[in-house]
Each structure stands twice: as structure tokens, then as C-alpha cells.
Amino acid sequence: MTFLYSAINILLVFATVMTLCAMLIYVERRVAAWVQDRYGPNRVGPAGLFQSVADGLKFLFKEDVIPAHVDRRLFLLAPCVSLVTALVAFAVVPFGPTDLAAGGYQAVIAPYVDIGILYIFAIGSLAVYGVILGGWSANNKYSLLGGLRSSAQIISYEIPLGLSIIGVVLMAGSLNLERITDYQVRHGWNVLFQPLAAILFATSIFAECNRLPFDLPEAEQELVGGYHTEYSAMKFALFFLGEYANVITTSFLMVILFFGGWHCPFLATAETPAWLGFFTKFLVITLKMTLVILFIIVVRWTIPRFRFDQLMSLAWKVLIPLALVNLVAVMVVLELKRYSGVAGLEWLLLPISIAAILVTGWIAARMPSQQARETASELGTRG
């Protein structure tokens, strides 16, 4: 029975993710038009809803050009790696309650994986190989620079990404995503106790997904198109399907780790019928995931792109120290709770997180910008 549930879930998740990727392209273009006060897709179908279908057909029928100077095998492998790693990560993401005895349904492909978070991070770290292979195999200097930037960026931001969730793992006492959700059901959402970790995690997933303001691997004004400059037709589309699938995965992860997953107070109580409770919880986690994705899209069209030195400095000089502060604070609070036996000490993490955020903002406001330093240096040279 578990195998049957998993097989059905694989088909449903694959079809849903592919449909969501197509719709996210439409939603992003509409949100971009709203932010920039202009028209978005509005011609193909009612309100432009079929624009993504038209774009997909265009990719299918476009001429598939493979330049003569590329490494053909790696050139074809790169977009497949980017998409497959993004899809495989969905295996352990719980979309709802996974207790078959209680709910009658299994809303996850591989239930009760005790290293669920570690699995997602291991698979997600492989996505960088698709970008590096695409940049290297193209035998193009612009593409190669895009691949090198991506490797440096993803490796750097995986450190604060991993450190930011260690506090959540320590609080729940498990790497299992279902148990982390159950912990939040009993004690409250992690974002209430560790807002600093939630901010660090959200910032890091922008870099991991190559989204503005951290999309330096494909900075159009510097690298033409970045690592996918030489790609066309469906190979080009596979890179972006992988990117949007990564956005969906990280959004689910953000919701599960910090916003209670499928939990919502006063909904789907013990008196609620099993089937109604399951669908209610499924709708709750879907709504939360949608709000996170909309936030990611709005940020893309609001904040300008960082310079590469700013991007790296943010990771190594700001995010990693703050992640270590949060980790130490969690460990101290857990030890105090262990030896004192007092319940509710988790709330001590909230003022610590707020103080760390305020101190970081104060330091950043007092530090001179790179432009001011360059201007001062130029004036000193002229003097």
C-alpha cells in the first residue's frame, strides 16, 4: 500500500510541479507588470492565461541549435542535471499529514525519512553541477564566467543556509520534516522563536535559486546571458524549469521549517473528519507556499542586483556570523532548559534575534559604502 501511495504521489507531484512552473512564469510576468506599472501578458487566452502554453510550444518547435565548438555530451547533460535535481528533492517534502492511520492519506512520496533535510540539501547541492557543466561545455568565456560565479555563490551561501536550520533541528530533535512540523504544532511556529534564522534562510534561498538580487551567474548586462548563453529551444527551457522547481522546493521548505507546515490554529481539529482535515491542511500549506513564492517574485522586481563583491561579503561577513550567533543562542537556551527544567525558555531566543538584527543594521548604517570609499580615495589622490 505504501508503494502504491508513493507511485501515485510521484505522478501527481511531477504533473503538478510542471504545471506550477508554467503558471509561475505567467504570474511572475504579471507581477512584474504590476510593479513596473505596465501591461503584462494579456493577449493569449483570457487575461493572457495561455501565454505560458504558447511559450512552451514555441520552445518545442524552435530550431535546436548546438554550436560546433561545444562539448556535446556535457552540453546536453547540463540542463537535465539542473531539472532532475530540482524534481528529486520533492521526494521527502510533506504536503500534508502523513499518518495513514489518522488521516487515511500519505501526502509525501517517501514518508518518515529521518534525514529529510539532509537529503534535500544533498540533492540541492548537486544542482550547481548543471550550471558549471553548462558554462564549461559551451566553450564560451561569458558562459564560463557565469558558471564560476555560480559555483562561488552557491558554495558560499550553502553555509549560512545550513547553519540557519541547525537551530530548528536542535529544537525539534530530528532531521525529519514531519517531526519538525509536529513540534511546531505542539509548541508554536519556529519563526516566532527564531526570526533571525528565518531571515537568514530566506536570504540564502534567493542566492541558491539564482534569483534577484543574487542572480549574478546570469547577469545580462555583464555576461550576455550567463552560463546558458549558447543554449536554445528546450535545452534553454529546462534550465528555467529547474530554477522555478527550485523556487517551489525552497518555498515548501521555508513553510515547513519556520511557518508550521500544514498547521493552522483552529483549523482541522480532532473533531474534523479525516478527509476534510487532510484537504484543509493541504490547502493551508499550499496557501503558505504561494505567499512565499509571491514574496520571492516581488523582491526580484523591487531590489536591484548586488555587485559580486557585495554578494560575497554579505555571505561571509554578515550571514555566517549571524547564523553562528543564532546557533550558539539556541544551544545555550536548550542547556538552560535541560538543567533548570523550566518550560517556555524558547521565548528567550526572540529578544536575542531582535537584538542581533538591530545591532547588524546599526553597524551596516555606520559603515561607509564602497562608492563613498572610492570617492574619498579619488579626492585624496587628486589632493
Residue pairs with C-beta under 8 A, 6 or more apart in sequence:
1 100
2 100
2 106
2 111
5 100
5 105
5 106
6 106
6 109
6 110
9 106
9 107
9 108
9 109
10 109
13 90
13 109
14 87
17 87
17 90
17 245
17 248
18 241
20 244
20 248
21 241
21 244
21 245
21 248
22 52
22 53
22 56
23 52
24 244
24 247
24 248
24 293
25 52
25 55
25 240
25 244
26 41
26 48
26 49
26 51
26 52
27 293
27 294
27 297
28 297
28 300
29 40
29 41
29 51
30 40
30 41
30 48
31 294
31 297
31 298
31 301
32 40
32 297
32 300
32 301
33 39
33 40
34 40
35 298
35 301
35 302
36 301
40 48
41 48
41 51
42 48
43 51
44 50
44 51
44 53
44 54
45 51
45 53
56 237
59 233
59 234
59 236
59 237
60 233
60 234
62 232
62 233
62 234
63 232
63 233
64 232
64 233
64 234
64 235
65 232
65 233
66 72
66 75
66 76
67 138
67 139
67 230
69 139
70 137
70 138
70 139
70 230
71 136
71 137
71 139
73 137
74 133
74 136
74 137
75 133
75 134
75 137
75 138
75 230
75 235
76 235
77 133
77 137
78 130
78 131
78 133
78 134
78 137
78 239
79 130
79 134
79 231
79 235
79 236
79 238
79 239
79 242
80 130
80 238
81 126
81 127
81 129
81 130
81 133
82 127
82 130
82 131
82 134
82 238
82 239
82 242
82 243
83 130
83 238
83 239
83 241
83 242
83 245
85 123
85 124
85 126
85 127
85 130
85 242
86 127
86 241
86 242
86 243
86 245
86 246
86 249
87 245
88 123
89 119
89 120
89 123
89 124
89 249
90 109
90 249
91 109
91 110
91 113
91 119
92 108
92 109
92 110
92 113
92 116
92 119
92 120
92 177
93 108
93 120
93 177
93 249
93 252
93 253
93 256
94 107
94 108
94 111
94 177
94 178
94 181
94 256
94 261
94 262
95 107
95 108
95 252
95 262
95 282
95 285
95 286
96 103
96 105
96 107
96 262
96 278
96 281
96 282
96 285
97 103
97 105
97 107
97 262
97 277
97 278
97 281
98 106
98 107
98 108
98 111
98 112
98 178
100 106
102 274
103 274
103 277
103 278
104 274
104 275
104 278
105 275
105 278
107 262
107 278
107 282
108 178
111 178
112 176
112 178
113 119
113 176
113 177
114 174
114 175
114 176
115 175
115 176
116 175
116 176
116 177
116 178
117 165
117 169
117 175
117 177
117 180
117 257
118 175
120 249
120 253
121 158
121 161
121 162
124 208
124 246
124 249
125 154
125 158
127 154
127 242
127 246
128 150
128 151
128 154
128 155
130 239
130 242
131 146
131 147
131 150
131 151
131 154
131 210
131 217
131 227
132 147
132 148
132 150
132 151
132 227
133 147
134 143
134 147
134 227
134 228
134 231
134 239
135 143
135 144
135 145
135 146
135 147
135 148
135 150
135 226
135 227
136 143
136 144
136 147
138 144
138 227
138 229
138 230
138 231
140 229
140 230
142 223
142 224
142 225
142 226
142 229
143 223
143 226
143 227
143 228
143 229
143 230
145 223
146 217
146 218
146 219
146 223
146 225
146 226
146 227
146 228
146 229
147 217
147 227
149 216
149 217
149 226
149 308
150 210
150 216
150 217
150 227
152 312
153 207
153 210
153 214
153 216
153 217
153 311
153 312
154 207
154 208
156 207
156 312
156 315
156 316
157 204
157 207
157 208
157 214
157 315
157 319
158 204
158 208
159 315
159 320
159 323
160 200
160 203
160 204
160 315
160 319
160 320
160 322
160 323
161 200
161 201
161 204
161 205
161 208
163 200
163 320
163 323
163 324
163 326
163 327
164 197
164 198
164 200
164 201
164 204
164 323
164 326
165 197
165 201
165 257
166 327
166 330
167 194
167 197
167 326
167 327
167 329
167 330
167 349
168 180
168 190
168 194
168 197
168 257
168 258
169 175
169 180
170 330
170 331
170 334
171 183
171 187
171 190
171 193
171 194
171 330
171 334
171 346
172 179
172 180
172 183
172 184
173 179
173 183
174 180
174 183
177 256
177 257
177 261
180 190
180 256
180 257
180 261
181 256
181 260
181 261
181 262
181 263
184 190
184 260
184 261
184 263
185 260
185 263
187 346
188 346
189 258
189 259
189 260
189 263
190 197
190 198
190 257
190 258
190 259
190 260
191 198
191 258
191 259
192 350
193 346
193 347
193 349
193 350
194 258
194 326
194 330
194 349
194 353
195 350
195 353
195 354
195 357
196 322
196 325
196 326
196 352
196 353
196 354
196 356
196 357
197 258
197 323
197 326
197 353
198 254
198 258
199 357
200 319
200 322
200 323
200 326
201 254
201 257
201 258
202 254
203 314
203 319
204 319
205 250
205 253
205 254
205 296
206 212
206 213
206 214
206 296
206 299
207 214
207 311
207 315
208 246
208 250
209 243
209 246
209 247
209 250
209 296
210 217
210 218
210 243
211 243
211 247
211 296
211 299
211 300
212 299
212 300
212 301
212 303
212 304
212 305
213 299
213 300
213 303
213 304
213 305
213 306
214 305
214 306
214 311
215 305
216 305
216 306
216 308
216 311
217 226
217 227
218 225
218 226
218 227
218 228
219 226
219 305
220 226
223 229
228 236
228 239
231 239
247 293
247 296
248 289
248 293
251 289
251 292
251 293
251 296
252 285
252 289
254 292
255 261
255 285
255 288
255 289
255 292
256 285
259 288
260 288
261 285
262 281
262 282
262 284
262 285
263 281
263 284
264 281
264 284
267 280
267 281
267 284
268 276
268 277
268 280
268 281
268 284
269 277
272 280
306 314
307 370
309 370
310 370
318 360
318 364
322 356
322 360
325 352
325 356
326 349
326 352
326 353
326 356
329 348
329 349
329 352
329 353
330 349
333 345
333 346
333 348
333 349
336 342
336 345
336 348
337 343
337 345
337 346
368 376
